[in-house]
Amino acid sequence: MLKLLPIGTVVRLKGASIPFMIAGYFPEDESKPGFYFDYSGFPHPMGFSSDIEASFFNAADIERILAMGYQDEEQMEYVKKLESFQPEAQEGGK
């Protein structure tokens, strides 16, 4: 089972020329209802703007962690709940 990285973590994706910052968990692919990615993110350092769409990627796409996002007790509890959802998400269920 995947150990989810905290929001704000900056990663280098395989084959990408710029890093991405993790902004969310388990986004659904609109073109494949019921299929979920592990993460959504935005290019770093640009971040979110109205003309930049979120990118979706999986843990397997991460080549390297460049900086870890903020973690506290509340975040760790939230991630535990999400990780219990994860097997269904990766199987394409809801």
MDTraj code that builds the backbone (N, CA, C; nanometers):
import mdtraj as md
import numpy as np

residues = "MET LEU LYS LEU LEU PRO ILE GLY THR VAL VAL ARG LEU LYS GLY ALA SER ILE PRO PHE MET ILE ALA GLY TYR PHE PRO GLU ASP GLU SER LYS PRO GLY PHE TYR PHE ASP TYR SER GLY PHE PRO HIS PRO MET GLY PHE SER SER ASP ILE GLU ALA SER PHE PHE ASN ALA ALA ASP ILE GLU ARG ILE LEU ALA MET GLY TYR GLN ASP GLU GLU GLN MET GLU TYR VAL LYS LYS LEU GLU SER PHE GLN PRO GLU ALA GLN GLU GLY GLY LYS".split()
xyz = np.array([
    [0.0840, -0.1183, 0.0000],
    [0.0000, 0.0000, 0.0000],
    [0.0883, 0.1244, 0.0000],
    [0.0483, 0.2203, -0.0802],
    [0.1208, 0.3459, -0.0947],
    [0.1113, 0.4306, 0.0308],
    [0.2239, 0.4829, 0.0766],
    [0.2271, 0.5812, 0.1862],
    [0.2178, 0.7181, 0.1194],
    [0.1058, 0.7865, 0.1368],
    [0.0822, 0.9139, 0.0699],
    [0.1762, 1.0229, 0.1196],
    [0.2273, 1.1010, 0.0268],
    [0.3127, 1.2153, 0.0594],
    [0.2253, 1.3340, 0.0989],
    [0.2734, 1.4208, 0.1869],
    [0.1926, 1.5355, 0.2291],
    [0.1719, 1.6384, 0.1178],
    [0.0592, 1.7089, 0.1272],
    [0.0332, 1.8215, 0.0380],
    [0.1507, 1.9192, 0.0513],
    [0.1918, 1.9765, -0.0598],
    [0.3037, 2.0703, -0.0588],
    [0.4373, 2.0056, -0.0906],
    [0.4410, 1.8725, -0.0953],
    [0.5648, 1.8035, -0.1295],
    [0.5999, 1.8345, -0.2750],
    [0.7257, 1.8657, -0.2993],
    [0.7736, 1.8958, -0.4351],
    [0.8481, 1.7731, -0.4860],
    [0.8069, 1.7272, -0.6044],
    [0.8641, 1.6053, -0.6616],
    [0.9130, 1.6287, -0.8038],
    [1.0074, 1.5474, -0.8449],
    [1.0514, 1.5434, -0.9846],
    [0.9854, 1.4195, -1.0448],
    [0.9105, 1.4396, -1.1525],
    [0.8457, 1.3284, -1.2206],
    [0.9360, 1.2742, -1.3310],
    [0.9267, 1.1468, -1.3553],
    [1.0060, 1.0843, -1.4617],
    [0.9756, 1.1532, -1.5947],
    [1.0786, 1.1964, -1.6634],
    [1.0640, 1.2580, -1.7950],
    [1.0177, 1.4028, -1.7937],
    [0.9944, 1.4608, -1.6769],
    [0.9473, 1.6000, -1.6699],
    [1.0659, 1.6953, -1.6588],
    [1.0539, 1.8122, -1.7188],
    [1.1627, 1.9097, -1.7152],
    [1.1529, 2.0047, -1.5957],
    [1.0359, 2.0080, -1.5309],
    [1.0179, 2.0942, -1.4135],
    [0.9589, 2.0117, -1.2991],
    [0.9805, 2.0550, -1.1751],
    [0.9198, 1.9839, -1.0616],
    [0.7724, 2.0185, -1.0463],
    [0.7024, 1.9355, -0.9703],
    [0.5609, 1.9569, -0.9405],
    [0.5386, 1.9534, -0.7907],
    [0.4449, 2.0363, -0.7444],
    [0.4071, 2.0367, -0.6039],
    [0.2740, 1.9630, -0.5900],
    [0.2689, 1.8670, -0.4984],
    [0.1462, 1.7919, -0.4742],
    [0.0421, 1.8851, -0.4130],
    [-0.0785, 1.8844, -0.4751],
    [-0.1851, 1.9741, -0.4309],
    [-0.3109, 1.8993, -0.3870],
    [-0.3194, 1.7696, -0.4169],
    [-0.4392, 1.6945, -0.3795],
    [-0.4200, 1.5459, -0.3980],
    [-0.5177, 1.4712, -0.3477],
    [-0.5133, 1.3254, -0.3518],
    [-0.6300, 1.2681, -0.4318],
    [-0.6048, 1.1623, -0.5020],
    [-0.7036, 1.0803, -0.5712],
    [-0.7980, 1.1571, -0.6635],
    [-0.7430, 1.2389, -0.7549],
    [-0.8309, 1.3033, -0.8528],
    [-0.8832, 1.1985, -0.9507],
    [-1.0073, 1.2144, -0.9896],
    [-1.0676, 1.1218, -1.0853],
    [-1.0403, 1.1698, -1.2273],
    [-1.0043, 1.0773, -1.3140],
    [-0.9814, 1.1074, -1.4553],
    [-1.1180, 1.1230, -1.5228],
    [-1.1498, 1.2454, -1.5675],
    [-1.2806, 1.2717, -1.6286],
    [-1.3053, 1.1873, -1.7530],
    [-1.1992, 1.1505, -1.8243],
    [-1.2168, 1.0705, -1.9458],
    [-1.2355, 0.9221, -1.9155],
    [-1.2096, 0.8815, -1.7907],
    [-1.2264, 0.7419, -1.7485],
    [-1.2965, 0.7406, -1.6129],
    [-1.4274, 0.7604, -1.6090],
    [-1.4975, 0.7631, -1.4801],
    [-1.4647, 0.6391, -1.3964],
    [-1.4364, 0.6618, -1.2680],
    [-1.4014, 0.5531, -1.1783],
    [-1.2527, 0.5248, -1.1709],
    [-1.1715, 0.5924, -1.2558],
    [-1.0259, 0.5753, -1.2510],
    [-0.9661, 0.6934, -1.1761],
    [-0.8872, 0.6632, -1.0763],
    [-0.8266, 0.7665, -0.9922],
    [-0.6746, 0.7628, -1.0025],
    [-0.6149, 0.8805, -1.0029],
    [-0.4702, 0.8936, -0.9899],
    [-0.4371, 0.9059, -0.8418],
    [-0.3099, 0.8889, -0.8061],
    [-0.2687, 0.9056, -0.6672],
    [-0.2669, 1.0529, -0.6259],
    [-0.2236, 1.1403, -0.7175],
    [-0.2014, 1.2809, -0.6823],
    [-0.2456, 1.3761, -0.7930],
    [-0.2758, 1.4992, -0.7511],
    [-0.2845, 1.6111, -0.8448],
    [-0.1764, 1.7098, -0.8015],
    [-0.1286, 1.7883, -0.8970],
    [-0.0234, 1.8836, -0.8630],
    [-0.0115, 1.9937, -0.9657],
    [0.0730, 2.0914, -0.9316],
    [0.0977, 2.2057, -1.0181],
    [0.2477, 2.2246, -1.0352],
    [0.2875, 2.2835, -1.1467],
    [0.4304, 2.3082, -1.1686],
    [0.4877, 2.3964, -1.0575],
    [0.6073, 2.3664, -1.0189],
    [0.6767, 2.4453, -0.9163],
    [0.7871, 2.5242, -0.9843],
    [0.8022, 2.6505, -0.9618],
    [0.7428, 2.7328, -0.8569],
    [0.6178, 2.8086, -0.8982],
    [0.5660, 2.7887, -1.0188],
    [0.4529, 2.8684, -1.0671],
    [0.3266, 2.8473, -0.9846],
    [0.2965, 2.7235, -0.9488],
    [0.1770, 2.6941, -0.8710],
    [0.0498, 2.7123, -0.9513],
    [-0.0598, 2.7267, -0.8817],
    [-0.1905, 2.7400, -0.9454],
    [-0.2091, 2.8781, -1.0060],
    [-0.2677, 2.8818, -1.1232],
    [-0.3191, 3.0046, -1.1835],
    [-0.4308, 2.9641, -1.2779],
    [-0.5119, 3.0601, -1.3208],
    [-0.6287, 3.0269, -1.4027],
    [-0.5917, 2.9676, -1.5383],
    [-0.4690, 2.9886, -1.5843],
    [-0.4304, 2.9337, -1.7149],
    [-0.3445, 2.8068, -1.7050],
    [-0.3267, 2.7530, -1.5836],
    [-0.2510, 2.6293, -1.5657],
    [-0.3431, 2.5233, -1.5075],
    [-0.3617, 2.4145, -1.5808],
    [-0.4446, 2.3048, -1.5307],
    [-0.3635, 2.2158, -1.4383],
    [-0.4315, 2.1532, -1.3447],
    [-0.3655, 2.0573, -1.2561],
    [-0.3177, 1.9383, -1.3379],
    [-0.2059, 1.8836, -1.2993],
    [-0.1554, 1.7605, -1.3589],
    [-0.1891, 1.6460, -1.2650],
    [-0.2205, 1.5311, -1.3203],
    [-0.2503, 1.4120, -1.2417],
    [-0.1368, 1.3134, -1.2612],
    [-0.0942, 1.2487, -1.1523],
    [0.0140, 1.1509, -1.1633],
    [0.0053, 1.0503, -1.0499],
    [0.0768, 0.9406, -1.0674],
    [0.0810, 0.8332, -0.9699],
    [0.2159, 0.8285, -0.9007],
    [0.2206, 0.7598, -0.7880],
    [0.3454, 0.7452, -0.7129],
    [0.4548, 0.6856, -0.8013],
    [0.4190, 0.5949, -0.8895],
    [0.5181, 0.5313, -0.9777],
    [0.5821, 0.6302, -1.0741],
    [0.5180, 0.7451, -1.0967],
    [0.5716, 0.8475, -1.1867],
    [0.6761, 0.9362, -1.1187],
    [0.6860, 0.9269, -0.9867],
    [0.7787, 1.0123, -0.9112],
    [0.9195, 0.9544, -0.9175],
    [1.0103, 1.0359, -0.9687],
    [1.1506, 0.9961, -0.9774],
    [1.2254, 1.0290, -0.8482],
    [1.1909, 1.1463, -0.7892],
    [1.2639, 1.1916, -0.6703],
    [1.1799, 1.2909, -0.5904],
    [1.1919, 1.2863, -0.4598],
    [1.1286, 1.3853, -0.3722],
    [1.2304, 1.4964, -0.3501],
    [1.1922, 1.6188, -0.3841],
    [1.2826, 1.7335, -0.3702],
    [1.2635, 1.8056, -0.2369],
    [1.1395, 1.8112, -0.1865],
    [1.1110, 1.8758, -0.0582],
    [0.9804, 1.8192, -0.0047],
    [0.9784, 1.7872, 0.1233],
    [0.8575, 1.7328, 0.1857],
    [0.7653, 1.8458, 0.2283],
    [0.6353, 1.8233, 0.2136],
    [0.5352, 1.9183, 0.2580],
    [0.5174, 1.9136, 0.4086],
    [0.4432, 2.0083, 0.4591],
    [0.4194, 2.0219, 0.6030],
    [0.3368, 1.9049, 0.6552],
    [0.3788, 1.8507, 0.7686],
    [0.3064, 1.7422, 0.8331],
    [0.2805, 1.7773, 0.9790],
    [0.1590, 1.7554, 1.0235],
    [0.1254, 1.7675, 1.1646],
    [0.0288, 1.6540, 1.1975],
    [-0.0182, 1.6504, 1.3204],
    [-0.1043, 1.5411, 1.3637],
    [-0.2334, 1.5343, 1.2816],
    [-0.2921, 1.6497, 1.2532],
    [-0.4168, 1.6547, 1.1756],
    [-0.3954, 1.6004, 1.0342],
    [-0.2861, 1.6404, 0.9708],
    [-0.2544, 1.5922, 0.8359],
    [-0.2330, 1.4422, 0.8366],
    [-0.1616, 1.3905, 0.9355],
    [-0.1339, 1.2469, 0.9415],
    [-0.2619, 1.1665, 0.9623],
    [-0.3545, 1.2185, 1.0415],
    [-0.4832, 1.1512, 1.0622],
    [-0.5648, 1.1507, 0.9332],
    [-0.5650, 1.2619, 0.8623],
    [-0.6356, 1.2716, 0.7342],
    [-0.5795, 1.1710, 0.6330],
    [-0.4490, 1.1611, 0.6249],
    [-0.3848, 1.0691, 0.5313],
    [-0.4193, 0.9242, 0.5669],
    [-0.4282, 0.8911, 0.6938],
    [-0.4682, 0.7550, 0.7344],
    [-0.6058, 0.7212, 0.6782],
    [-0.6989, 0.8170, 0.6866],
    [-0.8331, 0.7950, 0.6324],
    [-0.8284, 0.7772, 0.4810],
    [-0.7503, 0.8588, 0.4147],
    [-0.7378, 0.8478, 0.2693],
    [-0.6751, 0.7157, 0.2277],
    [-0.5753, 0.6708, 0.3018],
    [-0.5079, 0.5460, 0.2672],
    [-0.6028, 0.4268, 0.2766],
    [-0.7061, 0.4354, 0.3609],
    [-0.8042, 0.3272, 0.3660],
    [-0.8924, 0.3290, 0.2400],
    [-0.9054, 0.4428, 0.1767],
    [-0.9789, 0.4569, 0.0505],
    [-0.8950, 0.4118, -0.0687],
    [-0.7659, 0.4206, -0.0551],
    [-0.6728, 0.3993, -0.1653],
    [-0.6915, 0.2699, -0.2442],
    [-0.7069, 0.1531, -0.1828],
    [-0.7199, 0.0329, -0.2644],
    [-0.8380, 0.0394, -0.3609],
    [-0.9508, 0.0949, -0.3154],
    [-1.0653, 0.1104, -0.4044],
    [-1.0331, 0.2068, -0.5178],
    [-0.9618, 0.3150, -0.4846],
    [-0.9280, 0.4150, -0.5864],
    [-0.8409, 0.3551, -0.6945],
    [-0.7432, 0.2768, -0.6567],
    [-0.6509, 0.2212, -0.7549],
    [-0.7173, 0.1119, -0.8384],
    [-0.8240, 0.0510, -0.7855],
    [-0.8950, -0.0502, -0.8629],
    [-1.0011, 0.0129, -0.9528],
    [-1.0169, 0.1448, -0.9413],
    [-1.1142, 0.2139, -1.0249],
    [-1.2539, 0.2151, -0.9656],
    [-1.2684, 0.1806, -0.8391],
    [-1.3995, 0.1837, -0.7755],
    [-1.4236, 0.3161, -0.7074],
    [-1.5442, 0.3354, -0.6586],
    [-1.5773, 0.4584, -0.5857],
    [-1.6091, 0.4272, -0.4424],
])
top = md.Topology()
chain = top.add_chain()
for i, resn in enumerate(residues, 1):
    res = top.add_residue(resn, chain, resSeq=i)
    for name in ("N", "CA", "C"):
        top.add_atom(name, md.element.get_by_symbol(name[0]), res)
traj = md.Trajectory(xyz[None], top)
